[in-house]
Amino acid sequence: MNTTISSMRRRGRMRTAAIALACALSFVGAATGAQARSLTMALASEPQSLDPLFSRTQNNMQTAENMFERLIEQDDNLQVRPGLAVSWRAVDPLTWEFHLRPHVRFSDGSTMTADDVAYSLRRARSVPNSPAPYSGAVANIERIEVVDPLTLRIVTKTPSPAFVEQIGLVYIVSQHASAGHASNDYRLPAVAVGTGPYRLARWIPGDRLELVRNDYYWGKRPVFDTCTIRFVSNDAARLSALLSGSVDLIDNVPPVTIGRLRRERNVTLFSGPSARLIYLALDSSRDASPFVTAADGSAIARNPLRDVRVREAISKMIDRDAITQHLLNGAGLPAAQIVPPGMGGYDPQLQPDRYDPVGAQRLLVAAGYPNGFRLTIHSSNDRFASDGDLGQALGQMLARGGIAVNDVVTQPYNVYAGAAARRSYSAFVFSFGNTTSDSAIGLTNVLESYSRERGTGAFNRTRYSNPTLDRLLREAAATFDPARRDQLLQQAAHAGFSDYGIVPLYFPVDYWAARNGVIFHPNKSERTSLLFIETQP
């Protein structure tokens, strides 16, 4: 397996070099450099919308936070700190009171009040066509009371110790600017009105986003007067733009290029561990799955992915060490659960399955598939570093394990995510970025049974359902004792991952690269926004 991945990497290096040479002159306009008050960066993934409440995916959030803010912010390690709320307290087990920061103005000059916050929280309940809704963050809200312009009281349906972190996910918009507008209207500067350090100047979908400093920003003066964010999904083109000086910073640095970039005099690398789980999702809930057939290509009587033995077999076919050490050049940690070590709810007893093709074959035989079956693997190709190559590697591993892979289809994330939300795939690569300090939100969104009413399973794209896991998560959600809550989260993780609700692959180590003089602060949320960028004095 290592030989296969190594050959893929060699071909990738040759392809990267060739495309980089061809693209070297494709970007016009030089980067402004560290001494100027403007920045140009190239990002791999474009937002689907500039509506900050349209999608909780990282590509949307990292764009939104340049222009919009939240009640509760997080530091680089996902620990909460005051945002638009300067303080908060639990009045009783069901009631929370938030005191807002005074003298905050939106980018149109109007004053932010508790009415804007209440409007935003209510709007987050249902944004049409969202592939990753915020509904789960606000599902426990019974009612919202505006006490005065700077005080908000929120009553929850059930006790919730994690409530502050949950609603801390929600971006606050201007009620005056937003009311009556659909998500698509946020492409207009008059609608995309927030309290963040920058405001929208222009968005050209498929090309670039232009931001300017928000002169009404309440906080420290923004580092840059203007910023241009180019959307460049091709790894080689992004790298070429950086090396030629056309852009100041790039994200999603391909692991295969790290050694080369370390030798570049004018480039600085920045890296940090991620709290994002990369996983393989398997359609385990439907009797018939769209891309699964019998070994001979005929229709199959029952979807084999419904059998936990088949899901375990697939996990054992995957060589996680080969992926992290060879495909990712060491930039990954094999995974067995939703959060990495050091985060709340991590269960040390859950360890990654070792590569065991013989054991996998035994499981297939026991499940009634001695000749395997056929399926198609789907993956994004611009969402995280090497995601397209990962899909290809998984296809080869499953084929060697006894499952015939018809094809590996990779797509731009903006197309891919919507199709996955519509349950268009059978076996597909996805990821979840943990945005809080423990596993509760990850488990609730990815593995808990889907319920629009309760706001659970928002990212459960296979509609996996496990009553034991659901019960443990409900109990954890109402438990204020930190030790008991952590224990319940560990038990929930064990229930879901021993059943292979999803197949965990790895936690990436993320890399950014910048021209000398530009400093990027890596963060576990993986967001590449202006909030994490500064220049040398």
C-alpha positions as CSV (number, residue, x, y, z in Angstrom):
1,M,0.0,0.0,0.0
2,N,2.9,2.3,0.7
3,T,4.2,1.7,-2.8
4,T,0.8,2.8,-4.3
5,I,0.7,6.0,-2.2
6,S,4.3,6.8,-3.0
7,S,3.7,6.5,-6.7
8,M,0.7,8.7,-6.4
9,R,2.9,11.3,-4.6
10,R,5.5,11.1,-7.4
11,R,2.9,11.7,-10.0
12,G,1.4,14.5,-7.9
13,R,4.8,16.2,-7.7
14,M,5.3,16.1,-11.5
15,R,1.7,17.3,-12.0
16,T,2.2,20.1,-9.5
17,A,5.5,21.3,-11.0
18,A,4.1,21.3,-14.6
19,I,0.9,23.2,-13.6
20,A,2.9,25.6,-11.5
21,L,5.1,26.5,-14.5
22,A,2.1,27.0,-16.7
23,C,0.3,29.1,-14.1
24,A,3.3,31.2,-13.1
25,L,2.1,34.2,-15.1
26,S,-1.6,33.7,-14.9
27,F,-2.1,36.1,-12.0
28,V,-2.1,39.8,-12.8
29,G,-1.3,42.5,-10.2
30,A,1.4,42.1,-7.7
31,A,0.8,41.6,-4.0
32,T,1.2,44.8,-2.0
33,G,3.7,43.5,0.5
34,A,4.0,43.6,4.2
35,Q,4.6,47.4,4.5
36,A,1.3,48.3,2.7
37,R,-2.1,48.4,4.2
38,S,-3.6,45.8,1.9
39,L,-3.4,42.1,1.6
40,T,-4.1,39.5,-1.2
41,M,-4.6,35.9,-0.3
42,A,-5.6,32.8,-2.3
43,L,-7.9,30.3,-0.6
44,A,-8.8,26.8,-1.8
45,S,-12.5,26.9,-1.1
46,E,-15.1,29.6,-1.9
47,P,-18.1,30.3,0.4
48,Q,-21.5,29.1,-0.9
49,S,-23.0,32.3,0.3
50,L,-22.0,35.5,2.1
51,D,-25.0,35.1,4.4
52,P,-23.3,34.3,7.7
53,L,-26.2,32.1,8.8
54,F,-26.5,30.0,5.6
55,S,-24.0,27.3,6.4
56,R,-21.8,26.2,9.3
57,T,-19.1,24.9,7.0
58,Q,-15.6,26.2,7.5
59,N,-15.4,27.9,4.1
60,N,-18.5,30.0,4.9
61,M,-17.5,30.7,8.5
62,Q,-14.0,31.9,7.7
63,T,-15.4,34.4,5.2
64,A,-18.2,35.5,7.5
65,E,-16.0,36.3,10.5
66,N,-14.2,39.1,8.6
67,M,-17.5,41.0,8.5
68,F,-19.7,39.6,11.2
69,E,-19.2,38.8,14.9
70,R,-20.8,36.5,17.5
71,L,-21.9,36.9,21.1
72,I,-19.1,34.6,22.2
73,E,-15.8,34.4,20.5
74,Q,-13.0,31.7,20.8
75,D,-9.3,31.9,21.1
76,D,-6.9,29.8,18.9
77,N,-7.6,26.8,21.2
78,L,-11.4,27.0,21.0
79,Q,-11.8,28.4,24.5
80,V,-14.6,30.9,24.9
81,R,-14.1,34.7,25.5
82,P,-16.3,37.7,25.4
83,G,-17.5,38.8,22.0
84,L,-20.5,41.1,21.4
85,A,-21.5,39.9,24.8
86,V,-19.2,41.2,27.6
87,S,-20.8,39.0,30.2
88,W,-23.4,36.3,30.8
89,R,-24.8,34.3,33.6
90,A,-27.3,31.5,34.4
91,V,-30.2,33.1,36.2
92,D,-31.7,29.6,36.8
93,P,-31.2,26.2,35.1
94,L,-33.4,27.4,32.2
95,T,-32.6,31.1,31.9
96,W,-29.5,32.8,30.6
97,E,-28.8,36.5,30.7
98,F,-26.4,38.3,28.3
99,H,-25.1,41.8,28.6
100,L,-24.0,43.3,25.3
101,R,-21.0,45.4,24.6
102,P,-22.0,49.1,24.5
103,H,-21.3,51.5,21.6
104,V,-21.0,48.8,18.9
105,R,-22.0,50.0,15.4
106,F,-22.7,48.1,12.3
107,S,-20.7,48.8,9.1
108,D,-23.5,51.1,7.9
109,G,-23.0,53.2,11.0
110,S,-26.2,52.1,12.8
111,T,-26.1,51.0,16.5
112,M,-26.3,47.3,17.4
113,T,-28.9,46.5,20.0
114,A,-30.4,43.4,21.7
115,D,-33.1,43.5,19.0
116,D,-30.5,42.7,16.3
117,V,-29.2,39.7,18.4
118,A,-32.7,38.4,19.0
119,Y,-33.5,38.7,15.3
120,S,-30.3,36.8,14.4
121,L,-31.0,34.0,16.8
122,R,-34.5,33.6,15.5
123,R,-33.4,33.7,11.9
124,A,-30.8,31.0,12.5
125,R,-33.6,28.5,13.2
126,S,-34.5,28.2,9.5
127,V,-32.4,29.5,6.6
128,P,-33.7,27.9,3.4
129,N,-31.6,25.4,1.5
130,S,-28.8,25.4,4.0
131,P,-26.4,22.4,3.5
132,A,-25.2,22.7,7.1
133,P,-27.8,24.7,9.2
134,Y,-27.3,26.6,12.4
135,S,-30.6,25.2,13.7
136,G,-29.0,22.9,16.1
137,A,-27.3,25.8,17.9
138,V,-30.6,27.5,18.7
139,A,-33.0,24.5,18.8
140,N,-33.1,24.5,22.6
141,I,-34.3,28.1,22.8
142,E,-37.9,28.4,24.1
143,R,-38.1,32.2,24.0
144,I,-36.0,35.3,23.8
145,E,-36.7,38.4,25.9
146,V,-35.2,41.8,25.1
147,V,-34.8,43.4,28.5
148,D,-33.3,46.6,27.2
149,P,-31.0,47.7,24.3
150,L,-28.0,46.0,25.9
151,T,-29.6,43.1,27.8
152,L,-31.0,39.8,26.5
153,R,-32.6,37.0,28.4
154,I,-33.0,33.6,26.8
155,V,-35.1,30.8,28.2
156,T,-34.2,27.3,27.1
157,K,-36.5,24.2,26.8
158,T,-34.2,22.0,28.9
159,P,-31.2,22.7,31.1
160,S,-28.1,23.1,29.0
161,P,-24.6,23.6,30.4
162,A,-23.2,24.0,26.9
163,F,-25.8,26.6,25.8
164,V,-23.3,29.5,25.8
165,E,-20.9,27.7,23.5
166,Q,-23.8,26.6,21.2
167,I,-25.3,30.0,20.6
168,G,-21.8,31.4,20.4
169,L,-21.7,29.9,16.9
170,V,-24.4,32.3,15.6
171,Y,-23.2,35.4,13.7
172,I,-25.2,38.6,14.4
173,V,-26.6,40.5,11.5
174,S,-28.3,43.9,11.3
175,Q,-32.1,43.4,11.5
176,H,-32.7,46.6,9.5
177,A,-30.4,45.6,6.6
178,S,-31.3,41.9,6.6
179,A,-35.1,41.8,7.1
180,G,-36.9,40.6,4.0
181,H,-33.8,39.5,2.2
182,A,-32.8,36.0,1.1
183,S,-29.4,34.5,1.5
184,N,-28.5,35.3,-2.1
185,D,-29.0,39.0,-1.4
186,Y,-26.0,39.0,1.0
187,R,-23.8,39.4,-2.1
188,L,-24.9,43.1,-1.9
189,P,-22.9,45.4,0.5
190,A,-26.2,47.0,1.6
191,V,-27.4,43.7,3.0
192,A,-24.2,42.1,4.2
193,V,-24.0,44.5,7.2
194,G,-22.2,43.3,10.3
195,T,-20.1,44.6,13.2
196,G,-16.8,42.9,12.2
197,P,-13.5,44.6,11.3
198,Y,-14.2,44.6,7.6
199,R,-17.1,45.2,5.3
200,L,-18.0,43.9,1.9
201,A,-16.9,45.9,-1.2
202,R,-17.5,43.4,-4.0
203,W,-17.9,39.6,-4.5
204,I,-17.3,38.1,-7.9
205,P,-18.3,34.4,-7.5
206,G,-15.8,32.0,-8.8
207,D,-13.1,34.7,-8.7
208,R,-12.6,37.0,-5.7
209,L,-14.0,38.7,-2.7
210,E,-13.0,42.3,-2.0
211,L,-13.2,43.7,1.6
212,V,-12.4,47.1,3.0
213,R,-11.9,48.3,6.6
214,N,-15.0,48.9,8.6
215,D,-14.5,52.5,9.9
216,Y,-17.2,52.0,12.5
217,Y,-15.5,48.9,14.1
218,W,-15.6,49.1,17.9
219,G,-12.3,47.2,18.5
220,K,-8.7,47.6,17.6
221,R,-8.1,49.2,14.2
222,P,-7.9,46.5,11.6
223,V,-4.5,45.6,10.3
224,F,-5.4,46.2,6.6
225,D,-7.3,48.9,4.8
226,T,-8.3,46.5,1.9
227,C,-8.1,42.8,1.3
228,T,-8.6,40.7,-1.8
229,I,-9.4,37.1,-1.4
230,R,-8.9,35.0,-4.5
231,F,-10.6,31.6,-4.8
232,V,-8.1,29.2,-6.3
233,S,-9.0,25.6,-5.9
234,N,-6.0,24.2,-7.8
235,D,-3.1,23.5,-5.4
236,A,-0.4,24.2,-8.0
237,A,-2.0,27.5,-9.1
238,R,-2.2,28.7,-5.5
239,L,1.4,27.7,-4.9
240,S,2.5,29.5,-8.1
241,A,0.7,32.7,-7.1
242,L,2.5,32.7,-3.8
243,L,6.0,32.1,-5.2
244,S,5.5,34.7,-7.9
245,G,4.4,37.3,-5.4
246,S,0.9,37.6,-6.8
247,V,-0.6,36.8,-3.4
248,D,0.7,37.2,0.1
249,L,-0.8,34.1,1.7
250,I,-2.3,30.7,0.8
251,D,-4.1,28.0,2.7
252,N,-4.4,24.3,2.3
253,V,-0.7,23.9,1.5
254,P,-0.3,20.4,-0.1
255,P,1.9,18.3,2.2
256,V,4.1,17.2,-0.7
257,T,5.3,20.8,-1.2
258,I,6.2,21.5,2.4
259,G,9.9,20.5,2.0
260,R,10.2,22.8,-1.0
261,L,8.6,25.8,0.7
262,R,10.9,25.4,3.7
263,R,13.8,26.1,1.3
264,E,12.2,29.3,-0.2
265,R,13.9,32.4,1.1
266,N,10.9,34.7,0.7
267,V,8.3,32.3,2.2
268,T,7.3,31.4,5.7
269,L,5.4,28.3,6.7
270,F,2.9,28.2,9.5
271,S,1.4,25.0,10.9
272,G,-0.8,23.8,13.7
273,P,-2.9,20.7,14.8
274,S,-6.5,20.7,13.7
275,A,-9.6,19.7,15.6
276,R,-11.1,18.6,12.3
277,L,-11.9,14.9,11.8
278,I,-11.6,13.6,8.2
279,Y,-13.9,10.5,7.8
280,L,-15.5,8.1,5.4
281,A,-19.3,8.2,5.6
282,L,-21.2,5.1,4.6
283,D,-24.9,4.9,3.7
284,S,-26.0,2.6,6.4
285,S,-29.7,3.5,6.7
286,R,-31.3,2.8,3.3
287,D,-32.1,-0.7,2.0
288,A,-31.0,0.4,-1.5
289,S,-28.1,2.8,-1.9
290,P,-27.5,4.7,-5.2
291,F,-24.0,3.6,-5.9
292,V,-23.9,0.1,-4.5
293,T,-24.5,-3.0,-6.6
294,A,-23.7,-6.7,-6.4
295,A,-20.2,-7.9,-7.4
296,D,-21.3,-8.6,-11.0
297,G,-22.9,-5.1,-11.3
298,S,-26.5,-6.3,-10.9
299,A,-29.0,-4.9,-8.4
300,I,-28.3,-6.1,-4.9
301,A,-31.1,-7.4,-2.6
302,R,-30.0,-5.5,0.5
303,N,-27.5,-2.6,0.9
304,P,-24.4,-4.3,2.5
305,L,-23.4,-1.0,4.2
306,R,-26.3,-1.6,6.6
307,D,-24.3,-4.5,8.2
308,V,-21.9,-3.4,10.9
309,R,-19.5,-6.2,9.9
310,V,-19.2,-4.7,6.4
311,R,-18.5,-1.2,7.9
312,E,-15.9,-2.7,10.2
313,A,-14.4,-4.6,7.3
314,I,-14.1,-1.3,5.3
315,S,-12.4,0.3,8.3
316,K,-9.8,-2.5,8.5
317,M,-9.1,-2.2,4.7
318,I,-7.8,1.4,5.3
319,D,-4.1,1.9,6.1
320,R,-4.3,5.1,8.1
321,D,-0.5,5.1,8.8
322,A,0.1,5.0,5.0
323,I,-2.3,7.9,4.5
324,T,-0.8,10.1,7.2
325,Q,2.8,9.3,6.7
326,H,3.0,9.0,2.9
327,L,0.1,10.7,1.3
328,L,0.1,13.5,3.9
329,N,3.9,13.5,4.4
330,G,3.4,13.2,8.2
331,A,0.8,15.9,8.4
332,G,-1.9,13.9,10.1
333,L,-2.8,11.8,13.1
334,P,-4.8,8.5,12.7
335,A,-8.3,8.9,14.2
336,A,-10.8,6.7,16.0
337,Q,-13.3,9.2,17.2
338,I,-14.7,12.7,16.7
339,V,-12.2,14.7,18.7
340,P,-8.4,14.5,19.1
341,P,-6.6,13.9,22.4
342,G,-6.8,16.8,24.8
343,M,-10.4,17.7,24.1
344,G,-13.4,17.0,26.3
345,G,-15.2,13.7,25.6
346,Y,-12.0,12.0,24.2
347,D,-12.1,8.3,25.0
348,P,-8.6,6.9,25.3
349,Q,-10.0,3.3,24.9
350,L,-11.0,4.1,21.3
351,Q,-8.0,3.5,19.1
352,P,-7.7,3.5,15.3
353,D,-8.3,0.1,13.6
354,R,-5.0,-1.3,12.4
355,Y,-4.6,-2.2,8.7
356,D,-5.9,-5.8,8.5
357,P,-7.0,-6.9,5.0
358,V,-7.2,-10.6,6.1
359,G,-9.5,-9.7,9.0
360,A,-11.5,-7.5,6.7
361,Q,-12.0,-10.4,4.3
362,R,-13.2,-12.7,7.1
363,L,-15.8,-10.1,8.1
364,L,-17.1,-9.8,4.5
365,V,-17.5,-13.6,4.4
366,A,-19.3,-13.6,7.7
367,A,-21.6,-10.9,6.5
368,G,-22.5,-13.0,3.4
369,Y,-20.3,-11.2,0.8
370,P,-17.4,-13.6,0.0
371,N,-17.1,-12.0,-3.4
372,G,-17.5,-8.5,-2.1
373,F,-19.7,-6.0,-3.9
374,R,-19.3,-2.8,-6.0
375,L,-19.5,0.8,-5.0
376,T,-18.4,4.3,-6.0
377,I,-16.5,6.7,-3.7
378,H,-17.1,10.4,-3.8
379,S,-14.9,13.1,-2.4
380,S,-14.4,16.9,-2.6
381,N,-11.2,18.1,-4.3
382,D,-10.8,21.6,-2.8
383,R,-12.0,21.4,0.7
384,F,-8.9,20.3,2.6
385,A,-5.3,19.4,1.7
386,S,-5.1,16.3,-0.6
387,D,-8.8,15.5,-0.3
388,G,-9.0,14.4,-4.0
389,D,-5.9,12.2,-3.6
390,L,-7.4,10.8,-0.4
391,G,-10.4,9.6,-2.3
392,Q,-8.2,7.9,-4.9
393,A,-6.1,6.2,-2.1
394,L,-9.3,4.9,-0.4
395,G,-10.5,3.5,-3.7
396,Q,-7.3,1.5,-4.1
397,M,-7.4,0.3,-0.5
398,L,-11.0,-0.9,-0.8
399,A,-10.3,-2.6,-4.1
400,R,-7.4,-4.5,-2.6
401,G,-9.6,-5.5,0.3
402,G,-12.2,-7.2,-1.8
403,I,-14.7,-4.4,-2.7
404,A,-14.8,-3.4,-6.4
405,V,-14.7,0.3,-6.8
406,N,-16.4,1.4,-9.9
407,D,-15.1,4.9,-9.8
408,V,-13.7,7.7,-7.5
409,V,-15.5,10.9,-8.3
410,T,-14.1,14.2,-7.0
411,Q,-16.0,17.5,-7.1
412,P,-15.6,21.1,-6.0
413,Y,-16.9,21.4,-2.4
414,N,-19.7,23.9,-3.2
415,V,-21.2,21.3,-5.5
416,Y,-20.3,18.3,-3.4
417,A,-21.6,19.5,0.0
418,G,-25.1,20.2,-1.4
419,A,-25.3,16.8,-3.0
420,A,-24.1,15.0,0.1
421,A,-26.8,16.9,2.1
422,R,-29.4,15.5,-0.4
423,R,-28.1,12.0,0.3
424,S,-26.8,11.5,-3.3
425,Y,-23.9,9.3,-2.4
426,S,-23.2,5.8,-0.9
427,A,-19.6,6.1,0.4
428,F,-18.1,9.6,0.6
429,V,-15.3,11.5,2.2
430,F,-16.3,14.3,4.5
431,S,-15.0,16.2,7.5
432,F,-16.2,17.9,10.7
433,G,-14.4,20.8,12.3
434,N,-15.0,20.8,16.0
435,T,-15.8,24.4,17.0
436,T,-16.1,23.9,20.8
437,S,-13.9,22.5,23.5
438,D,-15.5,19.1,23.8
439,S,-17.1,16.4,21.6
440,A,-20.8,17.2,22.3
441,I,-21.5,19.3,19.2
442,G,-19.6,17.0,16.9
443,L,-21.4,13.9,18.1
444,T,-24.7,15.7,18.1
445,N,-24.3,17.0,14.6
446,V,-22.6,14.0,12.9
447,L,-23.9,10.9,14.6
448,E,-27.1,11.7,16.6
449,S,-30.3,10.8,14.9
450,Y,-31.6,13.5,12.5
451,S,-34.4,15.6,13.9
452,R,-35.1,19.0,12.6
453,E,-37.4,19.7,15.6
454,R,-34.6,19.0,18.1
455,G,-31.8,20.4,16.0
456,T,-29.8,17.1,16.0
457,G,-28.0,15.3,13.2
458,A,-27.6,18.4,11.1
459,F,-24.5,16.9,9.5
460,N,-25.7,13.3,9.7
461,R,-25.8,12.9,5.9
462,T,-26.3,9.1,6.0
463,R,-29.2,9.3,8.6
464,Y,-27.4,6.9,10.8
465,S,-29.4,6.2,14.0
466,N,-28.3,4.6,17.3
467,P,-30.8,4.8,20.2
468,T,-28.0,4.2,22.8
469,L,-25.9,7.1,21.5
470,D,-29.0,9.4,21.3
471,R,-29.9,8.6,25.0
472,L,-26.4,9.3,26.2
473,L,-26.1,12.5,24.3
474,R,-29.5,13.7,25.7
475,E,-28.3,13.0,29.2
476,A,-24.9,14.7,28.6
477,A,-26.7,17.8,27.3
478,A,-28.5,18.2,30.6
479,T,-25.6,17.4,32.9
480,F,-23.8,20.2,34.7
481,D,-21.2,18.1,36.5
482,P,-18.2,18.3,34.2
483,A,-16.8,14.9,35.2
484,R,-20.1,13.1,34.7
485,R,-20.7,15.0,31.4
486,D,-17.3,13.9,30.1
487,Q,-18.0,10.3,31.0
488,L,-21.3,10.4,29.2
489,L,-19.7,11.9,26.1
490,Q,-17.0,9.1,26.2
491,Q,-19.8,6.5,26.4
492,A,-21.6,8.1,23.5
493,A,-18.5,8.1,21.4
494,H,-17.9,4.4,22.2
495,A,-21.5,3.6,21.2
496,G,-21.3,5.4,17.9
497,F,-17.8,4.4,16.8
498,S,-17.9,0.8,17.8
499,D,-20.9,0.6,15.5
500,Y,-19.0,2.4,12.7
501,G,-21.6,5.1,12.4
502,I,-18.8,6.8,10.4
503,V,-15.3,5.5,9.7
504,P,-12.8,7.9,11.2
505,L,-9.6,8.5,9.2
506,Y,-7.4,11.2,10.6
507,F,-7.0,14.6,12.2
508,P,-4.9,16.8,9.8
509,V,-2.0,19.1,10.7
510,D,-2.8,22.2,8.7
511,Y,-0.2,24.4,6.8
512,W,-0.4,27.9,5.6
513,A,2.3,29.7,3.7
514,A,3.0,33.5,3.4
515,R,5.4,35.9,1.9
516,N,7.9,37.1,4.5
517,G,6.6,39.9,6.6
518,V,3.0,38.4,6.8
519,I,2.3,36.5,10.0
520,F,-0.5,33.9,10.3
521,H,-1.7,32.5,13.6
522,P,-2.8,28.8,13.2
523,N,-6.0,28.0,15.0
524,K,-7.7,24.7,15.7
525,S,-10.8,26.0,13.9
526,E,-8.6,26.0,10.7
527,R,-10.2,29.3,9.6
528,T,-8.2,31.5,7.3
529,S,-9.6,34.9,8.0
530,L,-8.1,38.3,8.5
531,L,-8.6,37.9,12.3
532,F,-5.6,35.6,12.3
533,I,-3.2,37.7,10.1
534,E,-0.9,40.5,11.0
535,T,2.3,42.0,9.6
536,Q,5.8,42.3,11.1
537,P,6.4,45.8,12.6
